[in-house]
Amino acid sequence: MGVEGCTKCIKYMLFFFNFIFWLAGGVILGVALWLRHDPKISNLLELELDGAKAPGTFYVSVHILIAVGAVMMVVGFLGCYGAIQESQCLLGTFFACLVILFACEVAAGIWGYMNRDTVSREMIIYYDSVYDKAMTQTITNSEQKKTIGSVLKVFHETLSCCGKGQGTSILTQLTDKLGVTDLCPSNGYTISCHSRIQELFSDKIYLIGIAAMVVAIIMIFEMIFSMVLCCGIRNSPVY
């Protein structure tokens, strides 16, 4: 025999939430891997000019997500197995892991909220430096023109944009037509690259935030159920 009554109901509820938690870990891992290999993001973050690489803050967050997703899958399996086996040791270990994960998630959430605009801001600064070089140095230096122009065109082709704003977009298209530069996409986009960069990274940040909130709610229920089940097993006359 095992636990009976309400405690048995808690046992199966814990198993259900753990299964959801395990699936959530798999989803987070999958989303993180998708973000890591997303063509648009990879094209931009792997750029390098004169030894200066594009800011890698976004990839740091993604690598943390990959680790969190993998750990969640392991912990979720531990919780499922502990609930089915009605093991106080496994449930206690599971609870401790949940507390650590929850604390890390709260800390990461606070850091992410405080730095939510950092990724797009750093990328905009990097884009501006490349754009300024392309519009000044390339006019007098044919080698630099080819190197810097190729880096800048990756931005423009990837994001379907051109220039830092409406004015610079028109100017760049004009210099392209005069043959001085070759920077804007062939379709002649006039959308600001600043707004495109913000859209690209802000959308991804909010996606991560929503996933973190859902997981945090599941974790709270799991901590409650695991402690109730652990106490129920301890007080059960069978044990």
Sine and cosine of phi, psi and omega as CSV:
sin_phi,cos_phi,sin_psi,cos_psi,sin_omega,cos_omega
0.00,0.00,0.38,-0.92,0.08,-1.00
-0.80,-0.59,-0.46,-0.89,0.01,-1.00
-0.94,0.35,0.43,-0.90,-0.03,-1.00
-0.78,-0.62,0.17,-0.99,0.11,-0.99
0.91,0.42,-0.68,-0.73,-0.04,-1.00
-0.89,0.46,-0.56,0.83,-0.01,-1.00
-0.90,0.44,-0.59,0.80,0.04,-1.00
-0.91,0.41,-0.61,0.80,0.05,-1.00
-0.90,0.44,-0.67,0.75,0.05,-1.00
-0.88,0.48,-0.62,0.78,-0.01,-1.00
-0.85,0.52,-0.74,0.68,-0.03,-1.00
-0.96,0.27,-0.51,0.86,0.09,-1.00
-0.92,0.40,-0.65,0.76,0.05,-1.00
-0.90,0.44,-0.67,0.74,0.04,-1.00
-0.87,0.49,-0.68,0.73,0.01,-1.00
-0.88,0.47,-0.74,0.67,-0.01,-1.00
-0.91,0.41,-0.57,0.82,0.05,-1.00
-0.92,0.39,-0.60,0.80,0.05,-1.00
-0.90,0.44,-0.68,0.73,0.06,-1.00
-0.89,0.46,-0.66,0.75,0.00,-1.00
-0.89,0.46,-0.67,0.74,0.03,-1.00
-0.89,0.45,-0.69,0.73,0.04,-1.00
-0.90,0.44,-0.64,0.77,0.02,-1.00
-0.88,0.47,-0.63,0.78,0.07,-1.00
-0.88,0.48,-0.66,0.75,0.04,-1.00
-0.91,0.42,-0.63,0.77,0.02,-1.00
-0.91,0.42,-0.71,0.70,0.00,-1.00
-0.88,0.48,-0.68,0.74,0.03,-1.00
-0.88,0.47,-0.69,0.73,0.01,-1.00
-0.91,0.42,-0.69,0.72,0.02,-1.00
-0.90,0.44,-0.66,0.75,0.00,-1.00
-0.89,0.45,-0.66,0.75,0.04,-1.00
-0.91,0.40,-0.59,0.81,0.05,-1.00
-0.91,0.42,-0.69,0.73,0.04,-1.00
-0.90,0.44,-0.59,0.81,-0.01,-1.00
-0.92,0.39,-0.54,0.84,-0.08,-1.00
-0.92,-0.38,0.22,0.98,0.06,-1.00
-0.86,0.50,0.81,-0.59,-0.09,-1.00
-0.83,0.56,-0.69,0.73,-0.03,-1.00
-0.89,0.46,-0.74,0.67,-0.03,-1.00
-0.92,0.39,-0.68,0.74,0.00,-1.00
-0.88,0.48,-0.67,0.74,0.01,-1.00
-0.86,0.51,-0.60,0.80,-0.06,-1.00
-0.99,0.13,-0.71,0.71,-0.12,-0.99
-0.98,0.20,-0.20,0.98,0.04,-1.00
-0.99,-0.15,0.12,0.99,0.03,-1.00
-0.95,0.30,0.50,-0.87,0.03,-1.00
-0.53,-0.85,0.70,-0.71,0.00,-1.00
-0.64,-0.77,0.86,-0.51,0.00,-1.00
0.82,0.58,0.62,0.79,0.03,-1.00
0.99,0.10,-0.16,0.99,0.00,-1.00
-1.00,-0.09,0.88,-0.48,-0.01,-1.00
-1.00,-0.02,0.37,-0.93,0.09,-1.00
-0.90,0.43,0.53,-0.85,-0.02,-1.00
-0.82,0.57,0.69,-0.72,-0.06,-1.00
-0.95,-0.30,0.31,0.95,-0.02,-1.00
-0.85,0.52,-0.64,0.77,-0.02,-1.00
-0.89,0.46,-0.67,0.75,0.00,-1.00
-0.91,0.41,-0.54,0.84,0.06,-1.00
-0.86,0.50,-0.72,0.69,0.02,-1.00
-0.89,0.46,-0.65,0.76,-0.02,-1.00
-0.91,0.41,-0.66,0.75,0.01,-1.00
-0.91,0.42,-0.58,0.81,0.08,-1.00
-0.90,0.44,-0.67,0.75,0.03,-1.00
-0.88,0.48,-0.64,0.77,0.03,-1.00
-0.87,0.49,-0.70,0.71,0.02,-1.00
-0.90,0.44,-0.68,0.73,0.00,-1.00
-0.89,0.45,-0.69,0.72,0.01,-1.00
-0.87,0.49,-0.68,0.73,0.01,-1.00
-0.91,0.42,-0.69,0.73,0.01,-1.00
-0.90,0.43,-0.65,0.76,0.01,-1.00
-0.87,0.49,-0.62,0.78,0.01,-1.00
-0.91,0.41,-0.64,0.77,0.02,-1.00
-0.92,0.39,-0.73,0.69,-0.02,-1.00
-0.91,0.41,-0.63,0.78,0.03,-1.00
-0.88,0.47,-0.66,0.75,0.05,-1.00
-0.91,0.42,-0.65,0.76,0.02,-1.00
-0.87,0.49,-0.69,0.73,0.00,-1.00
-0.91,0.41,-0.67,0.74,0.03,-1.00
-0.87,0.49,-0.72,0.69,-0.04,-1.00
-0.92,0.39,-0.65,0.76,0.01,-1.00
-0.90,0.43,-0.61,0.79,0.00,-1.00
-0.93,0.38,-0.70,0.71,-0.02,-1.00
-0.91,0.41,-0.66,0.75,-0.02,-1.00
-0.99,0.17,-0.19,0.98,-0.05,-1.00
0.81,0.58,0.74,0.68,-0.03,-1.00
-0.99,-0.15,0.87,-0.49,0.03,-1.00
-0.90,0.44,-0.60,0.80,-0.02,-1.00
-0.90,0.44,-0.74,0.67,-0.01,-1.00
-0.92,0.40,-0.64,0.77,0.00,-1.00
-0.93,0.37,-0.61,0.80,0.06,-1.00
-0.91,0.42,-0.67,0.74,0.06,-1.00
-0.89,0.45,-0.66,0.75,0.02,-1.00
-0.88,0.47,-0.70,0.71,0.01,-1.00
-0.88,0.48,-0.69,0.72,0.00,-1.00
-0.88,0.47,-0.67,0.75,0.03,-1.00
-0.89,0.45,-0.64,0.77,0.01,-1.00
-0.90,0.44,-0.68,0.73,0.01,-1.00
-0.87,0.49,-0.71,0.71,0.01,-1.00
-0.89,0.45,-0.71,0.70,0.01,-1.00
-0.89,0.46,-0.66,0.75,-0.01,-1.00
-0.91,0.42,-0.68,0.74,0.03,-1.00
-0.89,0.46,-0.67,0.74,0.03,-1.00
-0.90,0.43,-0.62,0.79,-0.02,-1.00
-0.93,0.37,-0.64,0.77,0.05,-1.00
-0.89,0.45,-0.71,0.70,0.02,-1.00
-0.88,0.47,-0.69,0.73,0.01,-1.00
-0.91,0.41,-0.60,0.80,0.02,-1.00
-0.90,0.43,-0.67,0.74,0.03,-1.00
-0.90,0.43,-0.71,0.71,0.02,-1.00
-0.89,0.46,-0.68,0.74,-0.02,-1.00
-0.90,0.43,-0.63,0.78,0.01,-1.00
-0.92,0.39,-0.66,0.75,-0.02,-1.00
-0.93,0.36,-0.43,0.90,-0.05,-1.00
-0.90,-0.45,0.43,0.90,-0.10,-0.99
-0.89,0.46,-0.45,0.89,-0.02,-1.00
-0.99,-0.16,-0.01,1.00,-0.10,-1.00
-0.90,0.43,-0.70,0.72,-0.08,-1.00
-0.87,0.48,-0.79,0.61,-0.02,-1.00
-0.91,0.41,-0.59,0.81,0.01,-1.00
-0.91,0.42,-0.69,0.72,0.02,-1.00
-0.89,0.45,-0.65,0.76,0.00,-1.00
-0.93,0.36,-0.59,0.81,0.04,-1.00
-0.91,0.42,-0.67,0.75,0.04,-1.00
-0.88,0.47,-0.67,0.75,0.02,-1.00
-0.91,0.42,-0.68,0.73,0.02,-1.00
-0.88,0.48,-0.69,0.72,-0.02,-1.00
-0.88,0.48,-0.64,0.77,0.00,-1.00
-0.91,0.41,-0.64,0.76,0.03,-1.00
-0.93,0.37,-0.67,0.74,-0.01,-1.00
-0.89,0.45,-0.71,0.71,-0.02,-1.00
-0.89,0.46,-0.64,0.77,0.05,-1.00
-0.91,0.42,-0.65,0.76,-0.03,-1.00
-0.91,0.42,-0.55,0.84,-0.06,-1.00
-1.00,-0.01,-0.10,1.00,0.01,-1.00
-0.87,-0.49,-0.90,0.44,-0.08,-1.00
-0.92,0.40,-0.55,0.84,-0.11,-0.99
-0.93,0.36,-0.36,0.93,-0.03,-1.00
-0.93,0.38,-0.53,0.85,-0.06,-1.00
-0.96,-0.29,-0.18,0.98,-0.06,-1.00
-0.78,-0.62,0.96,-0.29,-0.10,-1.00
-0.91,0.41,-0.57,0.82,0.00,-1.00
-0.92,0.38,-0.71,0.70,0.04,-1.00
-0.89,0.46,-0.59,0.81,0.00,-1.00
-0.85,0.53,-0.69,0.73,-0.02,-1.00
-0.94,0.34,-0.69,0.72,-0.06,-1.00
-0.93,0.37,-0.81,0.58,-0.04,-1.00
-0.92,0.39,-0.63,0.78,0.00,-1.00
-0.87,0.49,-0.61,0.79,0.00,-1.00
-0.92,0.39,-0.62,0.78,0.03,-1.00
-0.92,0.40,-0.71,0.71,-0.04,-1.00
-0.92,0.40,-0.58,0.82,-0.03,-1.00
-0.93,0.36,-0.44,0.90,0.09,-1.00
-0.88,0.47,-0.69,0.73,0.08,-1.00
-0.84,0.55,-0.79,0.62,-0.11,-0.99
-0.91,0.41,-0.67,0.74,-0.01,-1.00
-0.95,0.32,-0.62,0.78,-0.04,-1.00
-0.94,0.35,-0.68,0.73,-0.08,-1.00
-0.99,-0.12,-0.06,1.00,-0.04,-1.00
0.82,0.57,0.81,0.59,-0.03,-1.00
-0.59,-0.80,0.03,-1.00,0.05,-1.00
-0.29,-0.96,0.85,-0.52,0.07,-1.00
1.00,0.03,0.21,-0.98,-0.02,-1.00
-0.99,0.13,-0.28,0.96,0.00,-1.00
-0.20,-0.98,-0.11,-0.99,-0.05,-1.00
-0.87,0.49,-0.68,0.73,-0.03,-1.00
-0.91,0.42,-0.74,0.67,-0.01,-1.00
-0.93,0.37,-0.49,0.87,0.04,-1.00
-0.90,0.43,-0.72,0.69,0.02,-1.00
-0.90,0.43,-0.65,0.76,0.01,-1.00
-0.88,0.47,-0.70,0.72,-0.03,-1.00
-0.91,0.41,-0.65,0.76,0.04,-1.00
-0.90,0.43,-0.58,0.81,0.04,-1.00
-0.91,0.42,-0.71,0.70,0.02,-1.00
-0.92,0.39,-0.51,0.86,0.08,-1.00
-0.90,0.43,-0.70,0.71,-0.02,-1.00
-0.91,0.41,-0.54,0.84,0.02,-1.00
-0.98,0.19,-0.14,0.99,0.02,-1.00
0.99,0.10,0.11,0.99,0.01,-1.00
-0.97,0.26,-0.62,0.78,0.01,-1.00
-0.75,-0.66,0.15,-0.99,0.10,-1.00
-0.56,-0.83,0.98,0.21,-0.20,-0.98
-0.86,-0.50,-0.64,0.77,-0.08,-1.00
-0.97,0.23,0.44,-0.90,0.08,-1.00
-0.88,0.48,0.42,-0.91,-0.05,-1.00
-0.90,0.44,-0.40,0.91,-0.01,-1.00
-0.97,0.24,-0.16,0.99,0.06,-1.00
0.96,0.29,0.70,0.71,0.02,-1.00
-0.92,0.40,0.63,-0.78,0.05,-1.00
-0.89,-0.45,0.21,0.98,0.00,-1.00
-0.97,0.24,0.66,-0.75,0.00,-1.00
-0.91,0.42,0.72,-0.69,0.04,-1.00
-0.94,0.34,-0.42,0.91,0.06,-1.00
-0.87,0.50,-0.75,0.66,-0.02,-1.00
-0.92,0.39,-0.58,0.81,0.03,-1.00
-0.91,0.41,-0.67,0.75,0.02,-1.00
-0.90,0.44,-0.70,0.71,0.01,-1.00
-0.88,0.47,-0.67,0.75,0.02,-1.00
-0.89,0.46,-0.70,0.71,-0.06,-1.00
-0.87,0.49,-0.78,0.63,-0.11,-0.99
-0.99,0.12,-0.53,0.85,0.02,-1.00
-0.91,0.42,-0.66,0.75,0.03,-1.00
-0.87,0.50,-0.65,0.76,-0.01,-1.00
-0.93,0.36,-0.63,0.78,0.00,-1.00
-0.90,0.44,-0.69,0.72,0.01,-1.00
-0.91,0.41,-0.57,0.82,0.06,-1.00
-0.88,0.47,-0.69,0.73,0.04,-1.00
-0.90,0.44,-0.66,0.75,-0.02,-1.00
-0.89,0.45,-0.68,0.74,0.02,-1.00
-0.89,0.45,-0.69,0.72,0.03,-1.00
-0.88,0.48,-0.65,0.76,-0.01,-1.00
-0.91,0.42,-0.63,0.77,0.01,-1.00
-0.91,0.42,-0.69,0.72,0.01,-1.00
-0.88,0.47,-0.71,0.71,-0.01,-1.00
-0.90,0.43,-0.63,0.77,0.00,-1.00
-0.88,0.47,-0.66,0.75,0.02,-1.00
-0.90,0.44,-0.69,0.72,0.04,-1.00
-0.88,0.48,-0.65,0.76,-0.02,-1.00
-0.90,0.43,-0.61,0.79,0.02,-1.00
-0.89,0.46,-0.72,0.69,0.04,-1.00
-0.88,0.47,-0.65,0.76,-0.02,-1.00
-0.91,0.42,-0.64,0.77,0.03,-1.00
-0.89,0.46,-0.66,0.75,0.02,-1.00
-0.91,0.43,-0.76,0.65,-0.04,-1.00
-0.90,0.43,-0.63,0.78,-0.03,-1.00
-0.91,0.42,-0.63,0.78,0.02,-1.00
-0.94,0.34,-0.65,0.76,0.02,-1.00
-0.89,0.45,-0.69,0.72,0.00,-1.00
-0.91,0.42,-0.65,0.76,0.01,-1.00
-0.88,0.48,-0.69,0.73,0.03,-1.00
-0.92,0.39,-0.62,0.79,0.01,-1.00
-0.90,0.43,-0.64,0.77,0.04,-1.00
-0.91,0.42,-0.66,0.75,-0.01,-1.00
-0.89,0.45,-0.62,0.78,-0.07,-1.00
-1.00,0.04,-0.07,1.00,-0.02,-1.00
-0.94,0.33,0.72,-0.69,-0.01,-1.00
-0.90,0.44,-0.33,0.94,0.00,-1.00
-0.91,0.42,-0.54,0.84,-0.07,-1.00
-0.99,-0.14,0.00,0.00,0.00,0.00
